[in-house]
Amino acid sequence: MAREETMVRAAGRDVRITSPAKELFPPHAGRPAITKLDLVELYLDLAEPVLLGVRERPTVLKRWNDGIGGGFFFNKRVQSPPPWLQTATVHFPSGRSATELAPVDAAHLAWATNLNNIDWNPWPVRRADLDHPDELRIDLDPSDGVGFPVVREVATTVRAVLDEHALRGFPKTSGSRGIHVSVRIAPRWSFTEVRRAALALAREVERRMPGRATSKWWKEERVGVFLDYNQNARDRTVASAYSVRPVPDARVSCGLRWDEVPDVEPADLTFWTVRDRLAAQGDPLAAIDDVHHDLGPLLELARRDEEQGLGDAPWPPHFAKQRGEPRRVQPSRARRPD
């Protein structure tokens, strides 16, 4: 029996979509199931705003071969690509490397979605310079029991801190429980320096919002919304703008205007609504590449913190111990006697 397939036209190419009727999202709250072809068509309709976040960036595929009701796996190495597919070879802290997808047009979006990639997880670098990020990422991650109104308040303070340091941030919903703020920066600084700037910003927000914002890495120490500075470490990725997230109501990581942040409800921004939203008002992130900012003011803030005794903070567990990093152990365990 022949396998069901169809062809879609994208960026002047014919891209094969196998099992187009496969349900990636089951029916939910009166909405029908979302099939693989439905998701391909959405990404083709929104190709320009989607590509704004992933174009020429090494991108990890997150493949849900049985839809969101099954498990997923990260596909970092492109295998048997068509000759036109663009890639970039990245190096991890372990010393290993991988040749990853580097989308440049809508055909790349269709090709990856055919592999059951649901959301897009790009590096903060372009393939022309894989060692110097051009994006500072501020990930607001609420602790358990913290409501979205607090996330919105913390995002507003993030904006104030960025403004004071001559940086323009572009907010978006994460498509889950948080908010992301992205800042385009000149590709002059290393991953370590960008992470250092993100840590300084997190600590400044924490100072202004004690009990509501935190830079503490260990969950047992967190209160309020965690500003995850480690999302700027090498090889860490976050879902990019206009990714449909693998949650039952198919929420979208959606670009916002700052005046929308105080009242935004992530549940309103979904697979079913995002087309009409963009058609009606355009993409709030459209100008993100207009200016690549100087990271110097945040690095100066980091220097002042260090002079006052605030050194480095813990790194993710798969990184080697870093110079100046505090003891990498949960505080509650560190206090236990031998």
N, C-alpha and C positions, 0 to 999 in steps of 0.2 A: 504494500500500500504506500503510495507516494506521500511524502511528508508535506503538510500544508505550509505554504509560504506565499509571500506577496512581495512586490517590489515598490519602493518609494523613490521619488526623485528628490535629491537633495544636493545643492551646490553643483548642479550640472552632472551629477552622477546617479546611477541606478544602484540602490543599496537593497540587498535582499533581507527581508524580515521573515524569519522562520517562526512557525507557531504563532501567527499574529493574534489569534483569539485566546491565547493563554491569559488567564486571570492573574494579574500581578497584585491587585487589590480586590478583596471580596466586596459584595454589596454592603453598604453601610448607611444607616439612618435614612432609608428610602432612596438612596442613590444606587444606580447599577454598578456592577463590577467595572473595574478599569482594566482593560486588556493591554497587552504589550503594544499593539498597534495604536491604541488610544494614547499611550505615553509617548510613543514615537511621534505621533502627529502633534501633540502638545509641544514637544521640544523643537520640532520643525517650525511651528507657528511662532514660537518665542526664541528663535535661534539667536537673534542679535543680543537681546538681554542676557541669555544664558551664556553665550560666547564671551560677553564682556567679563565674566568671572573666570573663564577657563582657557581662553585663547592663548595658545603657545605655552601653557603651563603643564608640567608633568601632572598627570591625573590618575589617581588610584581608582580602579573599578571596584564597586561594591555590588557583588552579583547575588541576586535572589532567584535562584533557578526554580524554586517552587513558590514564588510569590512571597508576600510579606508574612504569610502564615508559616513559612518554613524558615530554615536557617539561611545565613548568607556567608560569603567568604570574600576576602579582599584579594583582588587579582592585580598584583603590582607589575607583572611581566606580560607584555603583549606577546601572544603566540600566533603564528601563522597569519600575520596581517595582510590585507590586500596591498598591492604595491604603492598605492597613493596615500596610505595612512602615515601620518606624521607622528614621530615619537621623540623622546628625550631620555638619555641615560643618566640616572641619578645615583648618588652614593649615600649610603646610610651610615649612621654612627658606628655600626658594627663593622664597617669596612666593606660590606657587601654592596652590590650595585643591582640595578634593575632598569630595563628599558620600558618606560611607561608611555601610555597614550599622551599626546600633546595636541589637543583638538585645535583645528584652525578654521573649520567651517561646519556647516550643518550636516554634511555627510558623516563627519566623525561622531556627531551626536547620535545619528541614526544607527551607525555601526555599533556603538557601545551599548545603546539601549536594546538592540537586538540580543546582546549577551546578558540581558536581564539586569543591567546596571540601572538602578532607580535614581539615586542622587549622585551629585558630582562632588568629588573630593580632591581639589587641586592643591598643589604646593603654592607657596607665596612667591614663586620665582618664575621667570620666563626662561625658555630653553636657551636663549642667547647668553644668559649669565646665571648659571645654576647655583652659584655660591653667594649671591647677594640679593636678598629679598627686595621686592618693590612694593610690599604690602605689610603694614603693621596690622595685626588682627587682635581685636579686643572681644573676648568671648565671655558673655555674662551668663553664668551658670547658677541658677538658684539652688540652694540647699533644700533638703527635704522639708516640706511644710511651708516653704516660702512662696507666697503668691506672686502672680505676674505683676500686680501693681508695684511691688517693690523693685522688680526688674526694670520697669519703666522709669522709676525714680532714679535708680542707679545709672541708667543710660543717659538721663538728663545731666547728671553730674559729670559723667564721662565727657559729654559734649563741652561742658564748661571748662574742664581741665584741658581738653584739646585746644579749644579756642584760645586759652591763655598762653598756650605754647605754639601758637601760629600753625596749627594743624587742623585740617578740615576732615571730619569724620563722616562716613556714609553709613547709616544704620539699616539693618534689616532684621526681620524675625528670623530665628534659627530654624523655624519649622517644627520646633519641639517646645521646650519650656523657657527658652532664653531669647536673648537679643545679641546679635553680632554688630560690631562697628568696625569698618575697614577704613584705613588711611593709606593712600598711595604715597610711597616714599621713593626718593631717588635711590637707585640700586648701588649704593656706595658702602653699605654696612653689612657685616657678617650676620649670620643667624644669631650668634651669641650676643652681638651688640643690639640687635633688634629685640631679642628676648629681654635684655637688660633694660631697654627703654620701656617695654611693656610692663615689667615688674615695677619700675618707678612710677608709672602711671597708676597701676593697681594700688600701690601703697598710698599715693596721694588721694585717690578716691576713698580709700579706707579711712584715711585721717578725717575726711570731710563727712563721712557717713558711718561713724562707729555703730556697730550692731546691725547695720543693714548691708554693708559692703565689706568684703574681706579679700586679702591676698594670701591667706593661709592655705598651704598645699594640702595638709592632712585634714581629711574630712572631719575628724573628731574635734578639730579646732575651729571649724568654719561656723560663722553666724551670718545669715543673710545671703547675699549674692556673691559668689566667688568670681573674681576676675582672673581667668585662667591664663596667666602670663606664659605658661609652658606651651600654649598653642603656637608660639613663635619659635620653638626649638626646631632644629632641623628634622625633617621628615614627618612632622605633625601636620595634619590636614583638618579642615572643617568643611562642612557642606557649603557650597557656593550659592550665590543668588539664583533664584528661580529653580532650585532643585526641589523636586517633589520628594517629600520625606516618607520613609516606609512606616507610616502610622495609619491606623484604620480610617481616619477622615482625610487622608491624602493632603495634609497641610503642605504649604509651599514656603520655602525660605524666601521671603518677599521683601524687596526694597521698600524703604519708607522715606517720606519727608520728615524732617525733625518735628514739624508741627503736628504730625500724626502720632508721634511716639507716646504722648501722655494718655491717649485713649485707645491705642491699637489693641485689637483682640486677635490673637493668632488663629483662632478657630474660624475667623471670617476669611482667611487667605488660604485658599485650597486649590486643588486641581480644577475644581468646578468654577471658580470665580476669578482666577488670575488673568485669564485672557481678556475678559471684559474690563478688568481694572486697568490693565496696561493700554488697552485700546482707548479707554476714556481719558486717562490722565498722563500716559507716557511712563517712562521708567525713571523713578527718582534717583537711580544710580547712574544715569546716562553720562553725567559729567565727571565721573570718578577719575578718568584718565587725563583730565585737563591739566592737572598740576601734580607733580611729584615732589613731595614736601621734604624739608630738611629735618632730620631726626635729632639734630644737635640740641635743641631746647630740652627734649626729654632726657637725653643723655647727660645734660648738665644737672637736671633734677636727680638723676641716679647718682651722679658724683656727690651732690650735697647730702643725699641719704647715706652714702658710704662714709663721708666725713663724720657723720653723726652716729656711726656705729651700725648702720643697717647694711650688712653685707649681702651676699648671694642668698637665694632661697633654693629649696630642693628641686632637683631635676626629675624628669620621668625615670622610672626604674630601669629602662633598657639603655640609658646613657651611662657611660663610664663616670666615675666620681670626678667632679669638676673642681678646678682650683677655687678655693674660697667657699665652696659649698658647705653648709652645715651638715651635721651628722644625718644620714639618710635613714631615719628610723622613726616610727610613730612615737609621738611624745609620751603616750601612756606606757609604751613598752620601754622607752628610754629611762623612765623613772623606776622601773622594777629593779629590785636588787638581784644580783647574780644568784 
